[in-house]
């Protein structure tokens, strides 16, 4: 890993991830010596208009943005916070993923991304399976935020059946975000999730989410 006293830039998928970086991850990484900056990936640039921000909708635009950031010599390490669920199929490593455990598939894609850019400053990170998995880790806190203990009980059943928050399925009807839509129709992704995760605290989040722990441990080393 590069000198921790340099600049760490986190490229995130959307507003929810931006809030999490600002409120949860930046203070922790700054305490480990990083100067932390972040930005939301730009998408959908209509002619004559400024770019919309948020959401990984295609690989080509994402690749361009990563390459532009890597041209910035002030960045010591560039890392990412994108959902593995819904990541573009044309991205490196997606079409030849091993038919094994989800964490092995994620690591495979992250390795392929590193190889694609061949820049040691890039530390790709995909959230397994999406940031709502971290909300699942904070299901007790989410129930308190929403004033709805039934949501907590439903989420706890999902986690128990899957084997952990990061292992809650990534199918179109069973992904963490889809389950939350059913469990709590009033759930607001950009507000309620970050609040619950902040209440849980980073130490407990890491304890429940091994792939997240792996990413953070690498940035701390």
C-alpha positions in Angstrom: 0.0 0.0 0.0 1.1 3.5 -0.7 2.2 6.0 2.0 -0.8 6.4 4.3 0.1 10.1 4.7 -0.9 10.7 1.1 -4.3 11.3 -0.5 -6.9 8.5 -0.6 -9.7 9.1 -3.1 -12.9 7.0 -2.9 -15.0 6.9 -6.1 -18.5 6.0 -5.0 -21.7 4.8 -6.8 -24.3 7.3 -5.4 -25.6 9.5 -2.7 -26.0 6.7 -0.1 -22.4 5.7 -0.5 -21.3 9.3 -0.4 -23.0 9.8 3.0 -21.4 6.6 4.3 -18.0 7.7 3.2 -18.4 11.1 4.7 -19.9 10.1 8.0 -18.5 6.6 8.7 -15.4 5.8 6.6 -13.6 9.2 6.2 -13.1 9.9 9.9 -11.7 6.4 10.5 -9.3 6.5 7.5 -8.2 10.0 8.4 -7.3 8.7 11.9 -5.0 6.2 10.1 -3.2 9.0 8.4 -5.0 9.4 5.1 -6.1 12.7 3.6 -9.4 11.4 2.3 -11.4 12.8 -0.7 -14.3 11.3 -2.6 -16.5 11.8 -5.6 -19.7 10.2 -7.1 -19.3 8.5 -10.5 -20.7 10.6 -13.3 -23.2 9.0 -15.7 -25.7 10.0 -18.4 -24.1 13.0 -20.0 -26.8 14.4 -22.5 -25.6 16.7 -25.2 -25.5 20.3 -23.9 -26.1 19.3 -20.3 -24.0 18.6 -17.3 -23.5 15.0 -16.2 -25.9 13.3 -13.9 -24.3 11.8 -10.9 -24.8 8.4 -9.4 -25.3 4.8 -10.5 -23.0 2.5 -12.4 -24.9 2.1 -15.6 -22.1 1.0 -18.0 -18.5 0.0 -18.0 -17.2 2.4 -20.7 -18.1 5.5 -18.8 -16.8 4.0 -15.5 -13.5 3.1 -17.1 -13.1 6.6 -18.5 -13.7 8.1 -15.1 -11.2 5.8 -13.3 -8.6 6.6 -15.9 -9.1 10.3 -15.5 -8.7 10.0 -11.8 -5.5 8.0 -12.2 -4.1 10.9 -14.2 -4.2 13.0 -11.0 -0.7 12.6 -9.6 -1.9 14.0 -6.2 -3.9 10.7 -5.6 -1.8 8.2 -3.7 -4.5 5.5 -3.7 -7.7 5.4 -5.6 -10.4 3.0 -4.3 -14.0 2.3 -5.1 -17.3 1.7 -3.5 -19.6 0.1 -6.1 -22.2 -2.6 -5.6 -21.3 -6.1 -6.9 -25.0 -6.6 -7.5 -25.8 -5.0 -10.9 -22.1 -4.3 -11.8 -21.8 -4.1 -15.6 -21.4 -7.5 -17.2 -18.9 -6.0 -19.7 -16.6 -5.1 -16.9 -13.3 -7.1 -16.6 -13.8 -10.4 -14.7 -17.6 -10.4 -14.8 -18.1 -12.9 -17.6 -15.6 -15.4 -16.4 -16.4 -15.5 -12.7 -15.7 -18.8 -10.9 -18.8 -20.8 -10.0 -17.9 -20.7 -6.3 -18.7 -18.6 -3.3 -19.8 -15.0 -3.8 -16.7 -13.6 -2.1 -14.5 -15.6 -4.5 -16.4 -14.0 -7.4 -16.0 -10.5 -6.0 -12.3 -11.0 -5.4 -12.0 -12.4 -9.0 -13.6 -9.2 -10.4 -11.5 -6.9 -8.2 -8.3 -8.7 -9.4 -9.4 -8.3 -13.0 -10.0 -4.6 -12.5 -6.5 -4.2 -11.0 -5.0 -6.0 -14.0 -7.0 -3.9 -16.5 -5.6 -0.6 -15.2 -2.2 -1.9 -14.2 -1.7 0.9 -11.7 -0.7 0.0 -8.2 -2.5 3.0 -6.8 -5.9 1.4 -7.7 -7.5 -0.7 -5.0 -10.8 -1.8 -6.5 -13.6 -2.6 -4.0 -17.0 -4.0 -4.7 -19.5 -4.2 -1.9 -20.8 -7.7 -1.4 -23.6 -7.8 -2.6 -24.6 -4.1 -2.2 -24.6 -1.4 0.5 -27.9 -2.6 1.8 -26.0 -5.6 3.1 -24.4 -3.2 5.5 -27.9 -2.1 6.5 -28.7 -5.7 7.2 -25.8 -5.8 9.6 -27.5 -2.8 11.3 -31.0 -4.3 11.3 -31.6 -3.7 15.0 -30.5 -0.1 14.6 -32.7 0.3 11.5 -35.7 -0.9 13.4 -35.0 1.8 16.0 -34.6 4.4 13.3 -37.9 3.4 11.6 -39.7 2.7 14.9 -40.6 -0.7 13.5 -39.3 -3.8 15.4 -41.0 -6.1 12.8 -38.5 -4.9 10.2 -35.6 -6.0 12.4 -37.2 -9.5 12.9 -37.7 -10.0 9.2 -34.1 -8.9 8.4 -32.7 -11.1 11.1 -34.4 -14.1 9.5 -32.9 -13.2 6.1 -29.4 -13.0 7.7 -29.8 -16.2 9.5 -31.0 -18.0 6.4 -28.1 -16.6 4.3 -25.3 -17.0 6.7 -24.4 -13.4 7.2 -25.3 -9.9 5.9 -22.9 -10.0 3.0 -24.4 -13.3 1.9 -28.0 -12.1 1.5 -28.8 -13.1 -2.1 -28.2 -10.9 -5.2 -31.1 -12.0 -7.3 -33.5 -9.4 -8.8 -36.2 -10.3 -6.2 -34.0 -11.3 -3.3 -31.2 -8.7 -3.2 -30.9 -6.9 0.1 -32.4 -3.7 -1.5 -35.4 -5.6 -2.9 -36.1 -7.3 0.4 -36.0 -4.0 2.2 -38.5 -2.6 -0.2 -40.9 -5.4 0.8 -40.1 -5.3 4.5 -40.4 -1.6 4.8 -42.1 0.3 1.9 -41.3 3.6 3.7 -37.6 2.9 3.9 -35.5 5.8 2.5 -32.2 4.5 1.1 -30.2 7.7 1.3 -31.3 8.6 4.8 -32.4 5.6 6.9 -29.6 3.2 5.9 -26.7 5.5 6.6 -28.3 6.5 9.9 -28.6 2.9 11.0 -25.1 2.0 10.0 -23.7 5.0 11.8 -25.6 4.0 14.9 -24.2 0.4 14.6 -20.6 1.7 14.4 -17.8 0.7 12.1 -16.2 -1.9 14.5 -19.4 -3.9 14.6 -20.0 -3.5 10.9 -16.6 -4.9 10.1 -17.1 -7.8 12.5 -20.2 -8.8 10.5 -18.9 -8.1 7.0 -15.7 -10.0 6.3 -15.2 -8.5 2.8 -15.6 -5.0 4.1 -13.1 -5.9 6.8 -10.6 -7.1 4.2 -10.9 -3.9 2.2 -10.4 -1.6 5.3 -7.5 -3.7 6.6 -5.7 -3.3 3.3 -6.2 0.5 3.5 -5.0 0.6 7.1 -1.8 -1.5 6.5 
